[in-house]
Amino acid sequence: MTTVRHRTAPAPFGCRWCGVQAGNHGRRYASSHGMHTWERPTNNQIKARMRARRANRKEPTP
């Protein structure tokens, strides 16, 4: 199972490494991966992000 490690879950199709959407990405730095360009998230990441966003809509945290 994939864990979403952001305070708010990124968009399901945000970058695999940092969560930023392709149109706004360019080259970015992520401590887990270093400098990178946008990369499609894995199917497990997409599913985990969708579940996290759905759970947040049901039970928003302060």
C-alpha positions in Angstrom: 0.0 0.0 0.0 1.3 3.5 -0.9 1.3 6.2 1.7 0.5 9.8 0.8 3.1 11.9 2.5 1.7 15.4 1.9 -0.4 17.5 4.3 -3.1 17.6 1.6 -3.0 14.9 -1.0 -1.7 16.0 -4.4 -3.8 15.7 -7.5 -4.0 12.1 -8.6 -1.9 12.7 -11.7 0.6 15.1 -10.1 4.3 14.2 -10.4 5.4 10.9 -9.0 8.1 12.5 -6.9 6.7 15.9 -5.7 2.9 15.9 -6.6 3.0 19.1 -8.8 0.9 18.9 -11.9 2.6 18.6 -15.3 1.6 22.1 -16.5 3.3 23.8 -13.6 6.2 21.5 -13.1 9.3 22.3 -15.1 12.4 21.1 -13.2 12.0 20.7 -9.5 13.9 19.5 -6.5 12.5 16.8 -4.1 14.5 15.7 -1.2 13.5 12.1 -1.9 14.6 12.2 -5.5 16.7 15.3 -6.2 16.3 17.4 -9.4 13.7 15.9 -11.7 11.2 16.6 -14.5 7.5 15.6 -14.3 7.0 11.9 -14.1 3.7 10.0 -14.2 2.8 8.6 -10.8 2.5 4.8 -10.4 -1.0 3.3 -10.4 -0.7 2.6 -6.7 0.1 6.3 -6.1 -2.9 7.5 -8.1 -5.2 5.2 -6.2 -3.7 6.2 -2.8 -4.0 9.9 -3.7 -7.7 9.5 -4.8 -8.5 7.7 -1.6 -6.7 10.3 0.6 -8.6 13.2 -1.2 -11.9 11.3 -0.8 -11.3 10.7 2.9 -10.3 14.4 3.4 -13.7 15.5 1.9 -15.5 13.2 4.3 -13.5 14.2 7.4 -11.7 17.5 7.0 -8.9 18.1 9.5 -8.5 21.6 11.1 
